[in-house]
Amino acid sequence: MANMFNKKKERPPSINGSGHLYTHDGSNGSSSSSDNSFFPYSYANGIPVTNYYSHSEAPGSSDIAQPHQQQHQSQNQQEQQSSYISKPTFGLNDFVLLETLGTGTFGRVFLTKFKHTENYYAMKVLKKVEVVRLKQVEHINSEKQILAQVHHPFIVNLFCTFQDDRNLYMLLEYVIGGELFSHLRKAGRFSNDVTRFYAAEIILAIEYLHSKDIIYRDLKPENLLLDSRGHVKITDFGFAKIVEDRTWTLCGTPEYLAPEIIQSKGHGKAVDWWALGILIFEMLAGYPPFFDDNPFGIYEKILAGKIQFPSHFDQNAKDLIKRLLTSDRTKRLGNLRGASEDVKKHKWFRNVDWQGLYERRTQAPIVPPFQHSGDTSNFEKYQEPSEEENVMGKSGSGVDPFRHLFTSF
């Protein structure tokens, strides 16, 4: 069974808010080689200013705490200190694009270097015309709004945004360790201890987002990056949304969709706890619990709810997964009265030091190799755009019919 979802097997297309399927090359269709329209594999991230930490400093900013300072701050202080700069004193011309870190429906993510320092960042470049054509204006604006207000050790930092008459630009921290997806495929599957470590860091991030009424809606290994010390950074907030109660948008990755999304019953924070259950299973098994050659086959299996656990699964892990993958969201762990505390108190997490984990004092089980702060060896290689395609900071006709749609950029 594990061979059916091996290293070469890729997921079916993700679904955006308008119900479209998106393939990795940006075409609409049913290709099995795909990601969603928001670079699931590639919000690479900002560079460590000192000791290659992933808490990097925004260009030209002196009011962002350095890593060694942040370690001594309280959890509340860290959460309140956003890295976003609304009116930067620098512009696109202060950066040089070096290498493609990932591609998607709307454009690319590049490794970029600030010309005046030795610091590296990730520049996400989105083509306005494609964002508008595919009716993703609301999603892109929401992504920017959410990333600009959050700050957490296990969530990628957005430093600032720009726009010209062709593109939108998001300057993010560069997370040097690449996708957890790549490390999982190389290993085949993770041990119980490795899986628990990454699940615990993700729980802290989900807990933080939910405290701000933000649902993430796209949890999967491709959207989890590892920093230089092996800690998680959640990236790609294209499907994230501020929701106090419920929303009815159909979006996400088929294998990770909760039943209530498939059935259009309206969904809320509970979908992230369902996705956590899928993720824990996939890390332990090397493949997700519900998979098929087409999305509709996956949906049928999700709604049937039959899970076949491999024999090597820890009994406590199985119990947690069953409680998270409960079809009735009113009975789903994480969505009960105790919320995230119920998940953290589960016996599988019995010996986890949650405060030490939050402060990144716990040794990560995977430490990505790298030679220098601009090393891209942990990312896949992509064909670089031609000179004509590379239009960053270059004026087109001078007419921008879409600027009014992205006033916050």
RAUR-V165524 format. One record per pair of residues at least 4 apart in sequence whose C-alpha atoms are under 8 Angstrom apart, sorted by the first residue. I is the first residue (numbers start at 0). GAP is how many residues later the second one is. If there is no record, write none. Layout:
# RAUR-V165524
i->(I:I)
gap->(GAP:GAP)
This chain:
# RAUR-V165524
i->(0:1:1:1:1:3:4:4:4:4:5:5:5:5:6:6:6:9:9:9:10:10:10:10:10:11:11:11:11:11:11:11:11:11:11:11:12:12:12:12:12:12:12:12:12:12:12:12:12:13:13:13:13:13:13:13:13:13:13:13:14:14:14:14:14:14:14:14:14:14:15:15:15:15:15:15:15:15:15:16:16:16:16:17:17:17:17:18:18:19:20:20:20:20:21:21:21:21:21:21:21:21:21:21:22:22:22:22:22:22:22:22:22:22:22:22:23:23:23:23:23:23:23:23:24:24:24:24:25:25:25:25:26:31:34:34:34:34:35:35:35:35:36:36:36:36:37:37:37:37:37:37:38:38:38:38:38:38:38:38:39:39:39:39:39:40:40:40:40:41:41:41:41:41:41:41:41:41:42:42:42:42:42:42:42:42:42:42:43:43:43:43:43:43:43:43:43:43:43:43:43:44:44:44:44:44:44:44:44:44:44:45:45:45:45:45:45:45:45:45:45:45:46:46:46:46:46:46:46:46:46:46:46:46:46:46:46:47:47:47:47:47:47:47:47:48:48:48:48:48:48:49:49:51:51:52:52:52:52:53:53:53:53:53:54:54:54:54:54:55:55:55:56:56:56:56:56:56:57:57:57:57:58:58:59:59:63:63:64:64:65:66:67:68:69:70:72:72:73:74:74:75:76:77:77:78:78:78:79:79:80:81:81:81:81:82:82:82:82:82:83:83:83:83:83:83:84:84:85:85:86:87:89:90:90:91:91:91:92:93:93:93:94:94:94:94:95:95:95:95:96:96:96:96:97:97:97:97:98:98:98:98:99:99:99:99:99:99:99:99:100:100:100:100:100:100:100:100:100:101:101:101:101:101:102:102:102:102:103:104:105:105:105:105:105:105:106:106:106:106:107:107:107:108:108:108:108:109:109:109:109:110:110:110:110:110:110:111:111:111:111:112:112:112:112:112:113:113:113:113:118:119:119:119:119:120:120:120:120:121:121:121:121:122:122:122:122:123:123:123:123:124:124:124:124:124:125:125:125:125:125:126:126:126:126:127:127:127:127:127:128:128:128:129:130:130:130:130:131:131:135:136:136:136:137:138:138:138:138:139:139:140:140:140:141:141:141:141:142:142:142:142:142:142:143:143:144:145:145:145:145:145:146:146:146:146:147:147:147:149:150:150:151:151:151:152:152:152:152:152:153:153:153:153:153:153:153:153:154:154:154:154:154:155:155:155:155:155:156:156:157:157:157:157:158:158:158:158:159:159:159:160:160:160:160:160:161:161:161:161:162:162:162:162:163:163:163:163:164:164:164:164:164:164:164:165:165:165:166:167:174:174:174:174:174:175:175:175:175:175:175:175:175:175:175:176:176:176:176:176:176:176:176:176:176:176:177:177:177:177:177:177:178:178:178:178:178:178:178:178:178:179:179:179:179:179:179:179:180:180:180:180:180:181:181:182:183:183:183:183:183:183:184:184:187:188:188:188:188:188:189:189:189:189:189:189:190:190:191:191:191:191:192:193:193:194:194:194:194:195:195:195:195:196:196:196:197:197:197:198:198:198:199:199:199:199:199:200:200:200:200:200:201:201:201:202:202:202:203:203:204:204:205:205:205:206:206:207:208:208:208:208:209:209:209:211:212:212:212:212:213:213:213:213:213:214:214:214:214:214:214:214:215:215:215:215:215:216:216:216:216:216:216:216:217:217:217:217:217:217:217:217:217:218:218:218:218:218:218:218:219:219:219:219:220:222:222:222:223:223:223:223:224:224:224:224:225:225:225:225:225:226:226:226:226:227:227:227:227:228:228:228:228:229:229:229:229:229:230:230:238:238:242:242:243:244:244:245:245:245:246:246:246:247:247:247:247:247:248:248:249:249:249:250:251:251:252:253:253:253:254:254:254:254:254:254:255:255:255:255:256:256:256:256:256:257:257:257:257:257:257:258:258:258:258:259:259:259:259:259:259:260:260:260:260:261:266:268:268:269:269:269:269:269:270:271:272:272:272:272:272:272:273:273:273:273:273:274:275:275:276:276:276:276:276:276:277:277:277:277:277:278:278:279:279:280:280:280:280:280:280:281:281:281:281:282:283:284:288:288:289:289:289:289:290:290:290:291:291:292:292:293:294:295:296:297:298:299:300:300:301:302:304:308:308:312:312:313:314:315:315:315:316:316:317:318:319:319:319:320:321:322:322:323:323:323:324:325:325:325:326:327:328:329:329:330:330:331:332:332:332:333:333:333:333:333:333:334:334:335:337:338:339:340:341:343:344:344:345:351:352:353:354:355:355:355:356:356:367:368:369:369:369:369:370:384:384:385:386:390:401:402)
gap->(4:4:283:284:285:5:4:5:281:282:179:182:280:281:178:179:181:22:23:24:21:22:23:24:244:18:19:20:21:22:23:241:242:281:282:283:8:9:10:11:17:18:19:20:21:22:23:240:241:7:8:9:20:21:22:23:237:238:239:240:4:5:6:7:21:235:236:237:238:239:4:5:6:20:21:223:234:235:236:119:232:233:234:117:231:232:233:231:232:8:7:8:9:15:4:5:6:7:8:12:13:14:15:83:4:5:6:7:8:9:10:11:12:13:14:82:9:10:11:12:13:79:80:81:9:78:79:80:11:78:79:80:78:261:4:5:6:69:4:68:69:217:67:68:69:201:66:67:68:198:199:200:4:63:64:65:66:69:70:197:64:182:183:195:196:61:138:181:182:59:60:61:67:137:180:181:193:194:59:66:79:81:113:129:131:180:192:193:57:65:67:77:78:128:129:130:131:132:134:181:191:9:76:77:111:112:127:128:129:130:131:8:9:10:74:75:76:111:126:127:128:129:5:6:7:8:9:10:72:73:74:126:127:128:129:326:327:4:5:6:7:8:9:71:325:4:6:7:8:17:70:16:17:176:321:14:174:175:176:119:120:121:173:174:11:12:98:102:118:10:11:117:4:5:7:8:9:26:6:25:27:101:31:55:29:30:17:19:4:5:4:4:4:4:8:288:4:5:4:4:283:4:4:73:74:71:72:73:70:71:70:66:67:68:69:65:68:74:75:76:64:65:73:74:75:76:74:75:74:75:73:72:4:4:71:70:300:301:300:20:21:22:17:18:19:20:16:17:18:19:13:14:15:16:12:13:14:15:11:12:13:285:8:9:10:11:281:282:283:284:7:8:9:10:275:278:279:280:281:6:7:8:278:280:4:5:6:279:4:25:19:20:21:22:24:25:17:18:19:20:16:17:18:13:14:15:16:12:13:14:15:9:10:11:12:63:263:8:9:10:11:4:5:6:7:8:4:5:6:7:254:53:54:253:254:50:51:52:53:49:50:51:52:46:47:48:49:45:46:47:48:42:43:44:45:267:4:5:41:42:43:4:39:40:41:4:38:39:40:274:4:37:273:4:4:5:6:9:4:5:4:4:268:269:4:4:99:100:101:4:98:4:265:267:4:96:98:99:4:94:95:96:97:98:4:265:4:4:91:94:95:96:4:10:11:90:10:11:12:59:4:6:4:53:56:52:80:205:206:207:47:48:50:51:77:78:79:80:50:77:78:79:80:16:17:77:78:79:15:16:12:13:14:15:11:12:13:14:10:11:12:7:8:9:10:248:6:7:8:247:4:5:6:246:4:229:230:231:230:231:233:234:235:237:238:229:230:234:225:241:50:51:52:53:58:50:51:52:192:194:197:198:199:200:202:48:49:50:51:53:190:191:192:193:201:202:4:47:48:49:200:201:4:42:43:44:45:46:47:199:200:4:41:42:43:44:45:46:4:40:41:42:43:4:40:4:4:5:6:37:99:102:4:101:98:93:94:95:96:97:4:5:93:94:95:96:4:93:4:92:121:122:4:4:171:4:85:88:89:4:84:152:153:4:167:168:4:33:34:4:77:81:4:144:149:152:154:4:30:31:156:157:4:30:32:4:137:141:4:154:4:29:4:10:66:4:133:4:4:5:6:7:4:5:59:30:29:30:31:56:26:27:28:29:55:25:26:27:28:53:54:57:21:23:24:25:56:22:23:34:35:54:55:58:5:19:21:22:34:35:38:54:57:4:5:37:53:56:57:60:4:36:55:59:58:11:12:13:8:9:10:11:7:8:9:10:4:5:6:7:142:4:5:6:141:139:140:141:142:135:137:138:139:134:135:136:137:138:129:133:12:13:4:25:24:22:23:20:21:22:19:20:21:13:16:17:18:19:12:17:11:12:14:10:4:5:4:41:44:45:33:35:36:40:43:44:18:19:22:23:4:5:14:17:18:4:13:16:17:44:69:4:43:44:68:4:5:6:7:11:67:4:5:6:10:37:4:4:66:4:59:62:64:65:4:4:4:51:59:60:61:62:4:50:51:52:58:4:4:48:4:43:44:45:47:48:4:10:11:43:47:4:9:4:41:4:5:6:7:8:40:4:5:6:7:4:29:25:18:19:8:11:12:17:6:7:10:5:6:4:5:4:4:4:4:4:4:4:4:5:4:24:22:4:9:4:5:4:4:4:31:32:4:31:4:4:4:26:28:4:4:9:10:8:9:10:7:5:6:7:5:4:6:5:6:4:5:4:6:9:10:4:5:6:7:8:9:4:5:6:4:4:4:4:4:5:4:5:4:5:4:4:4:4:5:6:4:5:10:9:5:6:7:8:4:4:5:4:4:4:4:4)
